[in-house]
């Protein structure tokens, strides 16, 4: 079967499974085993029709694999199905603690998408950013590739190279890149005074030790005269989810910070501890964008829901869950979410992300010359644009100077509509073997 026809069959089967899932969800809300079998019977019937009536004999193995990956992406873009051989390779790579290229990945439109990159990493130096899609890794196409397998392909010995082909918005031709694997060094939190009485702390990664750094940086700014604080969580997509609760606790001395819960995972609440709230009194504004994920957006959601801070910027990525590797009888495995993290108001962060109080996009509108030249779409970073403006930070400073910004909210504060974001998880989220 040629590749074009194969793609049609795989895509059709994927869409079929998605429709079946949506149909089931649109039902009574609580599915019985009979409902599940009924939907599976429909799928089996269609699969049989494809095999008997399709223009040529399809590769049922590929059709089924594409359908399974499509089903998993529909419910969790960070889930993966790995064959027995793939799962063995995956476990071997995990145990060997191979070097990576500094990226967080998810599935997007059937391909592997970039959630965030580590500043200073090989991926960062090559220009990869949130929203880019990897068309191939070392010549292997990523269409319907399990996310965990793609992560494994990017791993290897320190100093070795991996070739990737990257797809970008408004750039029809894939761009070839060579990435060098190496140890990941996460940047520290930094801070500076912006103007009289206003300081900013930037947190590019919420890994172990960074919450203490935020506390130290904020206290240092207060000694310099800061009366208000901006917490910049843009492009902060690395770190364990629990670190987000720890960060929020710096600014909250009581109440629910958030919780984690699953269908078979008992609810566990994270409550603020007054003794840890060393920054509970300083007025706060939080900055987010589409690269804000996992621990960072858990903190942003807690501070927003608790009315402790205004949030300015773009909607966050949507990335917060506990995943398990569930092995099947044939040795294959499904890596999927068994519990999600929720904001104090009960919103599943992985499903909704964090929508700022003030929606602002920092992407400049392309000029006519850029449109005609078909240049790549601009991508968000923590750095100022070419015209030395940072629209998100500019709006945050404006909000900080208002007497009661909460009473002066507007649904949109920039003429450019913020882009819809790819849904959500972070390979750093703990994978439990079962």
Secondary structure, DSSP 4 states (H G I P E B T S, - for coil): --HHHHHHHHHHHHHHHHHHHHHHHTTTSS--HHHHHHHHHHHHHHHHHHHHHSSS---HHHHHHHHHHHHHHHH-TT-EEE-HHHHHHHHHHHHHT-BB-SEEEEEETTEEEEEEE-TTSHHHHTT--TT-EEEEETTEE-TT--HHHHHHHH-BSTT-EEEEEEEETTEEEEEEEEEE-B---PPPPEEEEEETTEEEEE-S---TTHHHHHHHHHHHHHHTT-SEEEEE-TT---S-HHHHHHHHHTT--SSEEEEEE-SSS--EEEE--GGG-TTSSSEEEEEE-TT--THHHHHHHHHHHTTSEEEEESPP----EEEEEEE-TTS-EEEEEEEEEEETTS-BHHHH----SEE---PPPPPHHHHHHTPPPP---SS--TTS--HHHHHHHHHHTSTTGGGG--S--SSSPPPPPPP---TTSPEEE-
